[in-house]
Amino acid sequence: MPTKNRFALFAALTIGMATTTTKGHAADPDKTVTTHYVTSARKSVDKVAALVESLQDDIVEELAGEKEKTLFQLADQTQSEIELLDKTLVAQNPTRDAIYKQSNRVDTKIAALAKAISELSPKRPVLARQGERIRVQSVDLHFVLSVGDDTKERQRQVLVRQAKSMESAAKQFVVASEYALLDRPGRAPFMAAVKKFAEQCESFEKLAGDSELDLCKKEFSTLTEGWNEVVRGFLKLSPKEDYHIARLGFRLDGYHLRLFELLKMPGKRPMLTINL
């Protein structure tokens, strides 16, 4: 795929993330379980299932010859719960309550998978990376399932999970940028902005769970100023040389967009662009 088209695709994906932001104010959340909602949710479910299947392939390759099959069996159990979630979505007159309950069962299995992977000895980086991909996609699934539900409890859950994913993505962004731009002249200002933003994401993630909404908005406003500096730095990058960094950047931009709209922040949001 030509570079220009690939970056257009990233921009489209970022916009797509915005179109599913929880803006609705339905009195009855079950009324928002529309055909479109179910279709979007099932697509996200399929992505999680595909990643778990890929993890099982990696488990077979990484742990070949070992008698212990607990991790593989746990992945199987996760797939079973994912399949039940899909069936819940296509049931006649599905309800939020039923969808959320089954989604929580999936979350519990994914958390158990992550814990089991972290306890492997020796460490298995391949499995750890795939486990993190599953976690990230499960957060996206939670976001999609939450669309149209403006209850305070659910909105707080979305805030916490999106903040965690943004913080994790920011850390990954720092590592990748340091490696890719190691010998690049004039990299210092951009790297300083990237590292500062990652620190701000970490601070915001710590506040997201328990702090008052006004305090979260104040911290996010400071974080947005940091993101603006990163966005300005991106204008000096080249898609021909910095494709991987741009991909990670657009992922961060998507998280920032979701949180910006979730918190109903005032003003214009700094949006990531890159010279094509």
BAFI-3210 file (N, C-alpha, C; in Angstrom, 3 decimals, decimal comma, padded with zeros to 6 digits):
// residues 276
n [1|2|3|4|5|6|7|8|9|10|11|12|13|14|15|16|17|18|19|20|21|22|23|24|25|26|27|28|29|30|31|32|33|34|35|36|37|38|39|40|41|42|43|44|45|46|47|48|49|50|51|52|53|54|55|56|57|58|59|60|61|62|63|64|65|66|67|68|69|70|71|72|73|74|75|76|77|78|79|80|81|82|83|84|85|86|87|88|89|90|91|92|93|94|95|96|97|98|99|100|101|102|103|104|105|106|107|108|109|110|111|112|113|114|115|116|117|118|119|120|121|122|123|124|125|126|127|128|129|130|131|132|133|134|135|136|137|138|139|140|141|142|143|144|145|146|147|148|149|150|151|152|153|154|155|156|157|158|159|160|161|162|163|164|165|166|167|168|169|170|171|172|173|174|175|176|177|178|179|180|181|182|183|184|185|186|187|188|189|190|191|192|193|194|195|196|197|198|199|200|201|202|203|204|205|206|207|208|209|210|211|212|213|214|215|216|217|218|219|220|221|222|223|224|225|226|227|228|229|230|231|232|233|234|235|236|237|238|239|240|241|242|243|244|245|246|247|248|249|250|251|252|253|254|255|256|257|258|259|260|261|262|263|264|265|266|267|268|269|270|271|272|273|274|275|276]
n.u [000,850|000,652|002,555|001,186|-001,497|-001,599|-001,226|-003,469|-005,322|-004,747|-005,549|-008,271|-008,993|-008,574|-010,522|-012,693|-012,626|-013,502|-016,152|-017,555|-017,780|-019,066|-021,757|-024,431|-027,640|-029,555|-032,527|-033,107|-030,723|-030,830|-032,278|-030,480|-029,157|-028,798|-029,049|-026,767|-025,083|-024,768|-023,503|-021,075|-020,030|-019,702|-017,724|-015,567|-015,417|-014,651|-012,048|-010,745|-011,021|-009,496|-006,934|-006,549|-006,565|-004,261|-002,441|-002,602|-001,417|001,163|001,744|001,872|004,124|006,117|006,117|006,490|006,760|006,638|005,032|003,109|000,004|-001,595|-001,743|-002,439|-004,916|-006,298|-006,436|-008,112|-010,447|-010,945|-011,547|-013,938|-015,607|-015,614|-016,962|-019,466|-020,140|-020,460|-022,703|-024,528|-024,802|-026,150|-028,511|-032,118|-033,546|-031,334|-029,951|-028,407|-027,594|-027,241|-025,276|-023,158|-022,641|-021,673|-019,522|-017,946|-017,178|-015,525|-013,518|-012,503|-011,290|-009,351|-007,763|-006,817|-005,318|-003,291|-002,041|-001,115|000,711|002,580|003,705|005,228|008,203|011,262|010,886|008,666|008,866|007,538|005,000|004,181|003,977|001,891|-000,116|-000,447|-001,434|-003,908|-005,066|-005,210|-006,968|-009,211|-009,912|-010,693|-012,932|-014,541|-015,005|-016,500|-018,748|-019,805|-020,876|-023,415|-024,313|-024,715|-024,483|-023,120|-021,437|-020,636|-019,423|-017,257|-015,829|-015,080|-013,473|-011,336|-010,231|-009,551|-007,732|-005,687|-004,909|-003,987|-001,831|-000,167|000,293|001,649|004,058|005,121|005,405|007,439|009,678|009,848|010,246|012,689|014,398|014,004|014,663|017,248|019,772|019,012|019,282|018,472|016,584|016,126|014,241|011,736|011,801|011,918|009,397|007,792|008,519|007,741|004,993|004,345|004,851|002,853|000,615|000,852|000,457|-002,176|-003,522|-003,330|-005,054|-007,516|-009,167|-010,292|-010,520|-012,217|-014,317|-013,810|-011,150|-009,917|-010,416|-008,946|-006,333|-006,240|-006,406|-003,892|-002,387|-003,255|-002,083|000,520|000,276|-000,201|002,312|003,671|002,252|002,913|005,609|005,464|005,047|007,489|008,378|008,795|006,689|007,831|010,076|009,389|007,335|006,504|006,573|004,650|002,374|002,053|001,684|-000,775|-002,412|-002,202|-003,330|-005,939|-006,764|-006,517|-008,437|-010,837|-010,928|-010,928|-013,415|-015,059|-014,686|-015,757|-014,300|-013,505|-013,031|-010,740|-009,402|-005,992|-005,076|-003,572|-001,556|000,281|002,870|002,374]
n.v [-001,188|002,239|004,826|007,251|006,486|004,687|006,347|007,889|005,985|005,548|008,023|007,885|005,777|006,943|008,933|007,278|006,180|008,351|008,658|006,836|007,737|008,144|009,887|009,923|010,446|008,680|007,718|005,114|002,822|000,337|000,799|001,773|-000,355|-001,054|-002,219|-001,298|-000,877|-003,530|-004,672|-003,218|-003,943|-006,713|-006,826|-005,848|-007,809|-009,967|-009,198|-009,392|-012,140|-013,136|-012,317|-013,760|-016,306|-016,167|-015,874|-018,432|-019,934|-018,932|-019,815|-022,590|-022,725|-021,440|-022,827|-025,446|-028,911|-028,762|-030,027|-028,744|-027,353|-025,282|-022,521|-022,598|-023,884|-021,991|-019,937|-021,202|-021,305|-018,606|-018,031|-019,418|-017,907|-015,532|-016,330|-016,808|-014,202|-013,114|-014,569|-013,578|-010,983|-011,339|-012,405|-012,527|-009,414|-008,244|-007,208|-004,500|-005,262|-008,065|-008,164|-006,721|-008,305|-010,697|-009,667|-008,866|-011,355|-012,171|-010,227|-010,994|-013,445|-012,620|-011,012|-013,006|-014,458|-012,594|-012,411|-015,038|-015,205|-013,294|-014,571|-016,598|-018,539|-019,209|-015,682|-014,824|-012,947|-012,785|-013,885|-012,144|-009,700|-010,305|-010,802|-008,234|-006,933|-008,155|-007,221|-004,457|-004,468|-005,502|-003,399|-001,569|-002,957|-002,793|-000,052|000,221|-001,321|000,307|002,498|004,877|004,593|006,583|006,529|007,354|005,504|003,754|005,562|006,370|003,981|003,750|006,029|005,385|003,073|003,924|005,905|004,371|002,859|004,892|005,830|003,555|003,314|005,694|005,286|003,232|004,662|006,482|004,754|003,638|005,935|006,916|004,909|004,881|007,471|007,875|008,766|011,061|014,349|017,224|016,038|016,357|018,388|017,298|014,758|015,517|016,659|014,410|012,697|014,261|014,361|011,658|011,398|013,080|011,650|009,463|010,675|011,550|009,126|008,059|009,699|009,249|007,194|007,730|010,439|013,679|014,835|017,417|017,832|015,882|016,918|019,278|018,272|016,911|018,991|020,177|018,036|018,028|020,321|019,428|017,398|018,946|020,039|017,753|017,149|019,342|018,792|016,559|017,523|017,870|015,411|012,637|010,692|008,760|007,951|007,655|005,861|003,884|005,288|007,214|005,604|004,715|007,197|008,065|006,244|007,085|009,609|008,902|007,868|010,183|011,776|010,373|010,654|013,411|014,110|012,563|013,776|016,138|018,435|021,906|024,102|023,818|020,777|019,714|018,153|015,321|015,475|014,752|015,572|014,679]
n.w [000,000|-000,898|000,750|001,299|001,142|003,250|005,475|005,234|005,832|008,561|009,555|009,014|010,659|013,137|013,092|013,002|015,554|016,954|016,192|017,623|020,166|023,473|023,480|023,813|025,448|026,427|028,066|028,649|028,533|027,205|024,919|023,182|022,183|019,335|015,898|014,609|016,809|017,723|015,499|015,403|017,887|017,595|015,657|017,101|019,057|017,458|016,824|019,293|019,723|017,592|018,316|020,684|019,650|018,088|020,162|021,279|019,258|019,501|022,084|021,751|020,130|021,691|024,118|023,506|024,077|026,818|029,713|031,197|030,670|031,384|030,682|027,969|028,148|029,619|027,768|025,945|027,495|027,648|024,986|024,819|026,500|025,078|022,777|023,898|024,565|022,035|021,218|023,052|022,152|019,724|020,476|020,780|021,299|022,943|026,087|027,925|030,469|030,296|028,313|029,488|031,748|030,603|029,237|031,380|032,313|030,257|030,553|033,035|032,445|030,609|032,234|033,937|032,102|031,482|033,983|034,309|032,209|033,013|035,142|034,156|033,989|032,528|031,546|028,881|026,285|023,769|024,237|026,215|024,832|023,064|024,878|025,923|023,665|023,485|025,845|025,292|023,093|024,338|025,958|024,042|023,149|025,437|025,388|023,006|023,667|025,576|024,374|024,128|026,693|029,286|032,006|035,207|036,479|034,411|032,656|034,199|034,320|031,632|031,419|033,186|031,985|029,386|030,026|031,156|028,926|027,244|028,761|028,753|025,988|025,556|026,911|025,337|023,023|023,669|023,955|021,364|019,811|020,793|019,914|017,078|016,318|017,073|015,975|014,725|013,559|015,494|017,139|019,848|020,964|020,202|021,411|024,063|024,383|023,926|026,059|028,244|027,804|028,167|030,889|031,843|031,053|032,728|035,230|034,908|034,582|037,150|038,530|037,384|038,384|040,991|041,528|041,704|039,046|038,079|038,856|037,336|034,794|034,918|035,124|032,725|030,950|031,219|030,297|027,667|026,659|026,649|024,739|022,507|022,025|021,212|018,894|017,302|016,967|015,357|012,830|011,722|011,062|008,776|006,720|005,136|006,434|009,071|009,695|011,594|014,030|013,469|013,261|015,905|017,026|015,944|017,170|019,845|019,500|019,011|021,511|023,045|021,830|022,400|025,229|025,484|024,446|026,084|028,570|027,982|027,209|026,860|023,994|021,152|020,077|019,896|017,012|015,614|012,764|009,770|007,528|004,212]
ca.u [000,000|001,471|002,665|000,141|-002,748|-001,527|-001,453|-004,880|-006,038|-004,591|-006,398|-009,649|-009,194|-008,680|-011,852|-013,633|-012,652|-014,269|-017,566|-018,216|-017,666|-020,324|-022,378|-025,865|-028,249|-030,771|-033,075|-033,025|-029,566|-031,144|-032,799|-029,347|-028,613|-029,343|-028,362|-025,425|-024,343|-024,428|-022,528|-019,789|-019,541|-019,268|-016,441|-014,555|-015,312|-013,868|-010,644|-010,229|-010,939|-008,371|-005,699|-006,410|-006,186|-002,848|-001,707|-002,523|-000,385|002,448|001,955|002,296|005,498|007,034|006,134|006,481|007,482|006,369|003,847|002,122|-000,869|-002,541|-001,901|-003,181|-006,286|-006,888|-006,754|-009,303|-011,576|-011,196|-012,248|-015,301|-016,354|-015,761|-018,030|-020,725|-020,432|-020,986|-024,065|-025,348|-025,062|-027,082|-029,744|-033,290|-033,683|-030,240|-029,982|-027,113|-027,243|-026,716|-024,032|-022,128|-022,290|-020,812|-018,281|-017,145|-016,608|-014,401|-012,476|-011,902|-010,408|-008,208|-006,908|-006,153|-004,306|-002,179|-001,359|-000,413|001,852|003,579|004,311|006,041|009,643|011,719|009,954|008,413|008,497|006,578|003,687|003,841|003,528|000,576|-001,041|-000,716|-002,320|-005,251|-005,572|-005,552|-008,165|-010,337|-010,302|-011,463|-014,223|-015,287|-015,421|-017,567|-019,929|-020,296|-021,461|-024,827|-024,590|-024,133|-024,531|-021,861|-020,584|-020,033|-018,539|-016,024|-015,098|-014,475|-012,408|-010,209|-009,604|-008,933|-006,552|-004,655|-004,407|-003,202|-000,572|000,639|000,690|002,631|005,339|005,601|005,765|008,745|010,698|009,973|010,805|014,108|015,123|013,910|015,246|018,483|020,830|018,369|019,606|017,347|015,571|015,997|012,978|010,617|011,886|011,576|007,940|007,235|008,719|006,900|003,617|004,217|004,751|001,532|-000,334|000,967|-000,198|-003,621|-004,015|-003,435|-006,192|-008,755|-010,007|-010,973|-010,578|-013,382|-014,263|-013,178|-009,711|-009,507|-010,452|-007,817|-005,118|-006,290|-006,115|-002,427|-001,935|-003,562|-001,025|001,679|000,002|-000,060|003,737|004,013|001,631|003,744|006,836|005,180|005,085|008,859|008,700|008,489|006,044|008,690|011,110|008,883|006,034|006,147|006,290|003,365|001,313|001,858|001,172|-002,196|-003,088|-002,289|-004,274|-007,271|-007,079|-006,704|-009,723|-011,906|-010,962|-011,277|-014,862|-015,685|-014,624|-016,427|-013,331|-013,811|-012,019|-010,364|-008,407|-004,868|-005,246|-002,346|-001,444|001,671|003,073|002,387]
ca.v [000,000|003,441|005,472|008,251|005,787|004,086|007,371|008,243|004,944|005,832|009,164|007,399|004,977|007,872|009,532|006,218|006,084|009,473|008,544|005,949|008,292|008,078|011,201|009,782|010,705|007,877|007,408|003,666|002,380|-000,813|001,272|002,075|-001,606|-001,069|-003,091|-000,736|-001,169|-004,956|-004,906|-002,661|-004,741|-008,029|-006,624|-005,728|-009,153|-010,782|-008,809|-009,990|-013,586|-013,400|-012,132|-014,887|-017,450|-015,969|-016,177|-019,891|-020,388|-018,573|-020,687|-023,890|-022,584|-021,036|-023,785|-026,795|-029,912|-028,653|-030,778|-027,830|-026,811|-024,381|-021,279|-022,915|-024,166|-020,715|-019,253|-021,882|-020,848|-017,227|-018,105|-019,865|-016,771|-014,582|-016,870|-016,577|-012,782|-012,924|-015,110|-012,645|-009,829|-011,660|-012,945|-011,694|-008,325|-008,253|-006,112|-004,048|-006,043|-009,362|-007,920|-006,326|-009,454|-011,607|-008,929|-008,944|-012,705|-012,130|-009,422|-011,790|-014,440|-011,911|-010,635|-014,236|-014,748|-011,657|-012,798|-016,299|-014,907|-012,552|-015,478|-017,609|-018,508|-017,836|-014,764|-015,066|-011,647|-012,934|-014,081|-010,917|-008,700|-010,688|-010,588|-006,798|-006,612|-008,621|-006,287|-003,206|-004,673|-005,693|-002,050|-001,023|-003,638|-002,173|001,264|000,035|-001,810|001,375|003,571|005,110|004,450|007,757|006,413|007,802|004,353|003,258|006,594|006,315|002,802|004,098|006,991|004,682|002,141|004,676|006,571|003,344|002,519|006,026|005,833|002,456|003,656|006,780|004,670|002,535|005,709|006,997|003,742|003,531|007,185|006,965|003,980|005,253|008,797|007,916|009,568|012,100|015,721|018,020|015,204|016,650|019,027|016,373|013,724|016,144|016,794|013,063|012,202|015,056|013,913|010,345|011,653|013,654|010,541|008,672|011,433|011,546|007,767|007,880|010,473|008,898|006,240|008,163|011,892|014,402|015,071|018,718|017,659|015,127|017,839|020,193|017,524|016,594|020,236|020,280|016,966|018,444|021,257|018,593|016,727|019,948|020,124|016,547|017,317|020,303|018,098|015,606|018,197|017,806|014,032|012,226|009,376|007,807|007,499|007,540|005,193|003,209|006,323|007,819|004,649|004,809|008,528|008,107|005,483|008,005|010,662|008,330|007,833|011,553|012,222|009,761|011,245|014,821|014,182|011,986|014,778|017,342|019,521|023,062|024,524|022,973|019,771|019,565|016,902|014,898|015,395|014,560|015,971|013,547]
ca.w [000,000|-000,906|002,053|001,466|001,420|004,576|006,486|005,127|006,568|009,990|009,876|008,991|011,861|014,253|012,997|013,354|017,004|017,484|015,883|018,567|021,506|024,202|023,548|023,957|026,746|026,415|029,388|028,782|027,738|026,356|023,643|022,302|021,657|017,985|014,943|014,414|018,041|017,719|014,425|015,842|019,007|017,115|014,985|018,151|019,639|016,523|016,937|020,522|019,501|016,690|019,078|021,605|018,810|017,763|021,394|021,418|018,319|020,104|023,241|021,234|019,626|022,758|025,227|022,937|024,847|028,245|030,121|031,761|029,625|032,038|029,929|026,746|028,557|030,018|026,516|025,442|028,299|027,236|023,708|025,085|027,035|023,969|021,933|024,608|024,427|020,691|021,223|023,821|021,296|018,637|021,034|020,537|022,273|023,921|027,064|028,433|031,642|029,853|027,573|030,444|032,590|029,849|028,973|032,606|032,363|029,317|031,197|034,108|031,817|030,017|033,362|034,376|031,081|031,675|035,214|034,060|031,335|033,804|036,124|033,484|034,254|032,286|030,919|027,460|025,710|022,668|024,838|026,941|023,852|022,558|025,981|025,997|022,536|023,870|026,846|024,614|022,286|025,251|026,384|022,923|023,183|026,532|024,904|022,023|024,376|026,447|023,565|024,384|028,127|029,935|033,461|035,800|036,752|033,163|032,140|034,986|033,857|030,339|031,709|033,794|031,037|028,301|030,589|031,288|027,589|026,752|029,506|028,236|024,622|025,628|027,266|024,149|022,075|024,073|023,634|019,902|019,279|021,150|019,045|015,667|016,068|017,852|015,350|013,913|013,992|015,965|017,778|021,280|021,361|020,026|022,439|025,343|024,395|024,024|027,420|029,138|027,605|028,803|032,331|032,086|030,919|033,951|036,300|034,661|034,826|038,592|039,001|036,686|039,090|042,211|041,711|041,226|037,610|037,811|038,988|036,147|033,654|035,069|034,784|031,295|030,234|031,207|029,407|026,289|026,277|026,316|023,474|021,462|021,708|020,448|017,573|016,557|016,608|014,292|011,532|011,211|010,715|007,403|006,680|004,442|007,358|010,447|009,596|012,838|015,019|013,113|013,599|017,351|017,307|015,632|018,219|020,980|019,144|019,180|022,942|023,497|021,290|023,194|026,564|025,309|024,265|027,265|029,632|027,471|027,343|026,013|023,041|020,019|020,429|018,965|016,282|014,961|011,311|009,354|006,141|003,292]
c.u [000,886|001,427|001,531|-001,178|-002,747|-001,769|-002,871|-005,728|-005,937|-005,490|-007,860|-009,962|-009,367|-010,044|-012,910|-013,742|-013,520|-015,760|-018,296|-018,125|-019,031|-020,898|-023,865|-026,349|-029,569|-031,224|-032,958|-031,867|-029,875|-031,675|-031,686|-028,652|-029,258|-028,587|-026,937|-024,538|-023,868|-023,366|-021,140|-019,178|-019,008|-017,945|-015,313|-014,343|-014,448|-012,377|-010,009|-010,028|-009,743|-007,039|-005,476|-006,005|-004,712|-001,967|-001,556|-001,487|001,007|002,772|002,477|003,755|006,489|007,189|006,094|007,316|007,248|005,052|002,732|001,310|-001,851|-002,814|-002,721|-004,655|-007,018|-007,270|-007,991|-010,558|-011,961|-011,959|-013,700|-016,163|-016,579|-016,891|-019,396|-021,127|-021,024|-022,431|-025,016|-025,734|-026,110|-028,366|-030,913|-033,443|-032,588|-030,320|-028,566|-026,655|-026,612|-025,378|-022,894|-021,689|-021,354|-019,486|-017,363|-016,485|-015,404|-013,234|-011,743|-010,921|-009,173|-007,238|-006,143|-005,063|-003,063|-001,364|-000,535|000,824|002,960|004,321|005,143|007,515|010,315|010,656|009,848|007,940|007,456|005,161|003,236|003,328|002,135|-000,490|-001,420|-001,625|-003,758|-005,865|-006,032|-006,847|-009,399|-010,824|-011,107|-012,856|-015,108|-015,819|-016,607|-018,859|-020,574|-020,973|-022,963|-025,222|-023,907|-024,274|-023,156|-020,900|-019,883|-019,064|-017,209|-015,181|-014,370|-013,294|-011,156|-009,485|-008,922|-007,685|-005,398|-004,063|-003,572|-001,846|000,368|001,160|001,744|004,013|005,951|006,097|007,139|009,847|010,937|010,619|012,296|014,930|015,157|014,624|016,612|019,534|020,264|018,739|018,344|016,259|015,235|014,676|011,772|010,631|011,540|010,059|007,264|007,347|007,858|005,448|003,381|004,089|003,380|000,441|-000,327|000,265|-001,714|-004,218|-004,211|-004,652|-007,529|-009,697|-010,856|-011,204|-011,889|-013,201|-013,567|-011,657|-009,162|-009,438|-009,281|-006,516|-005,079|-006,017|-004,609|-001,840|-002,147|-002,548|000,237|001,496|000,151|001,399|004,196|003,481|002,454|005,055|006,647|005,273|006,471|009,271|008,273|007,837|006,904|009,742|010,555|007,508|005,607|005,788|004,936|002,203|001,005|001,275|-000,317|-003,004|-003,270|-003,321|-005,711|-007,694|-007,354|-008,052|-010,884|-012,051|-011,363|-012,790|-015,602|-015,763|-015,299|-015,537|-013,686|-012,700|-011,744|-009,248|-007,261|-004,918|-003,978|-002,505|000,020|001,776|003,198|003,199]
c.v [001,239|004,136|006,455|007,586|005,186|005,137|007,897|007,250|005,189|006,989|008,739|006,585|005,868|008,532|008,517|006,030|007,188|009,275|007,627|006,458|008,358|009,469|011,104|010,088|009,944|007,585|005,923|003,171|001,205|-000,392|001,606|000,805|-001,832|-002,069|-002,607|-001,022|-002,615|-005,262|-004,414|-003,512|-006,084|-007,927|-006,543|-007,068|-010,046|-010,469|-009,409|-011,490|-013,943|-013,280|-013,279|-016,140|-017,366|-016,268|-017,685|-020,483|-020,114|-019,475|-022,042|-023,836|-022,320|-022,108|-025,226|-027,748|-029,851|-029,354|-029,868|-027,163|-025,778|-023,126|-021,515|-023,151|-022,893|-019,892|-019,873|-021,412|-019,405|-017,190|-018,514|-018,716|-015,707|-015,029|-016,652|-015,098|-012,497|-013,433|-014,199|-011,440|-010,112|-012,301|-012,010|-010,685|-008,346|-007,040|-005,732|-004,931|-007,368|-009,206|-007,590|-007,496|-010,410|-010,950|-008,972|-010,312|-012,797|-011,374|-010,216|-012,810|-013,771|-011,465|-011,848|-014,652|-013,881|-012,038|-014,067|-016,081|-014,222|-013,453|-016,582|-017,437|-019,594|-016,991|-015,059|-013,764|-011,736|-013,069|-012,824|-009,840|-009,027|-010,509|-009,124|-006,361|-007,015|-007,654|-004,988|-003,355|-004,885|-004,348|-001,371|-001,657|-003,031|-000,810|001,146|-000,417|-000,713|002,502|003,673|005,004|005,607|007,714|006,745|006,630|003,870|004,278|006,608|005,123|003,102|005,033|006,283|003,819|002,870|005,405|005,594|002,994|003,649|006,078|004,748|002,752|004,754|006,245|003,966|003,541|006,283|006,037|003,674|004,771|007,299|006,070|004,486|006,564|008,972|008,852|010,713|013,493|016,455|017,248|015,626|017,317|018,088|015,315|014,290|016,275|015,441|012,524|012,963|014,615|012,558|010,484|012,209|012,580|009,678|009,364|011,403|010,176|007,509|008,602|009,916|008,027|006,826|009,668|012,482|014,754|016,389|018,623|016,883|016,044|018,817|019,509|017,215|017,831|020,452|019,242|017,362|019,463|020,489|017,884|017,695|020,108|018,924|016,672|018,271|019,650|017,120|016,231|018,141|016,388|013,720|010,847|008,328|007,213|007,138|006,878|004,588|004,220|006,960|006,898|004,703|006,165|008,645|007,294|006,360|009,104|010,170|008,274|009,241|012,093|011,665|010,436|012,716|014,980|013,618|012,999|016,091|018,577|020,676|023,323|023,505|022,028|019,765|018,179|016,550|014,875|015,164|014,934|014,752|013,871]
c.w [000,000|000,437|002,287|001,829|002,810|005,652|006,409|005,895|008,065|010,404|009,935|010,235|013,076|014,274|013,403|014,843|017,589|017,288|016,827|019,999|022,173|024,397|023,883|025,358|026,824|027,836|029,672|027,924|026,817|024,990|022,666|021,798|020,293|017,112|014,709|015,617|018,032|016,669|014,832|016,948|018,530|016,361|016,002|018,849|018,760|016,623|018,184|020,325|018,622|017,427|020,059|020,833|018,426|018,973|021,568|020,456|018,897|021,303|022,793|020,790|020,759|023,837|024,744|023,790|026,335|028,589|030,624|030,652|030,180|031,213|028,666|027,073|028,979|028,792|025,876|026,173|027,944|025,929|023,900|025,599|025,961|023,045|022,581|024,550|023,053|020,604|021,998|022,967|020,226|019,152|020,720|021,670|023,343|024,838|027,484|029,596|031,239|029,141|028,530|031,321|031,858|029,502|030,192|032,751|031,415|029,940|032,273|033,536|031,214|031,103|033,883|033,395|031,298|032,903|035,000|033,194|032,133|034,782|035,481|033,831|033,409|031,589|029,425|026,811|024,593|023,215|025,576|025,992|023,348|023,639|026,123|024,848|022,846|024,879|026,197|023,817|023,172|025,791|025,286|022,869|024,273|026,107|023,949|022,707|025,226|025,681|023,840|025,842|028,868|031,448|034,036|036,026|035,488|032,582|032,892|034,579|032,552|030,553|032,229|032,770|029,881|028,792|030,723|029,927|027,007|027,449|028,996|026,838|024,610|025,989|026,062|023,110|022,389|023,653|022,127|019,309|019,582|020,237|017,605|015,351|016,724|017,271|014,522|014,424|014,444|016,667|019,207|021,664|021,264|021,121|023,815|025,483|024,584|025,451|028,427|029,032|028,265|030,312|032,690|031,976|032,179|035,119|036,145|034,956|036,314|039,166|038,511|037,498|040,199|042,324|041,190|039,751|037,276|037,907|037,794|034,930|033,712|034,670|033,299|030,445|030,129|030,254|027,940|025,782|025,888|024,995|022,302|021,049|020,888|019,021|016,714|016,106|015,463|012,910|010,896|010,824|009,289|007,409|005,986|005,374|008,744|010,501|010,923|013,930|014,738|013,477|015,095|017,744|017,040|016,636|019,454|020,719|019,325|020,633|023,466|023,041|022,110|024,550|026,512|025,212|025,472|028,403|029,241|027,658|026,406|025,002|021,951|020,414|019,431|018,309|015,509|013,449|010,989|007,886|005,245|002,046]
res [m|p|t|k|n|r|f|a|l|f|a|a|l|t|i|g|m|a|t|t|t|t|k|g|h|a|a|d|p|d|k|t|v|t|t|h|y|v|t|s|a|r|k|s|v|d|k|v|a|a|l|v|e|s|l|q|d|d|i|v|e|e|l|a|g|e|k|e|k|t|l|f|q|l|a|d|q|t|q|s|e|i|e|l|l|d|k|t|l|v|a|q|n|p|t|r|d|a|i|y|k|q|s|n|r|v|d|t|k|i|a|a|l|a|k|a|i|s|e|l|s|p|k|r|p|v|l|a|r|q|g|e|r|i|r|v|q|s|v|d|l|h|f|v|l|s|v|g|d|d|t|k|e|r|q|r|q|v|l|v|r|q|a|k|s|m|e|s|a|a|k|q|f|v|v|a|s|e|y|a|l|l|d|r|p|g|r|a|p|f|m|a|a|v|k|k|f|a|e|q|c|e|s|f|e|k|l|a|g|d|s|e|l|d|l|c|k|k|e|f|s|t|l|t|e|g|w|n|e|v|v|r|g|f|l|k|l|s|p|k|e|d|y|h|i|a|r|l|g|f|r|l|d|g|y|h|l|r|l|f|e|l|l|k|m|p|g|k|r|p|m|l|t|i|n|l]
***
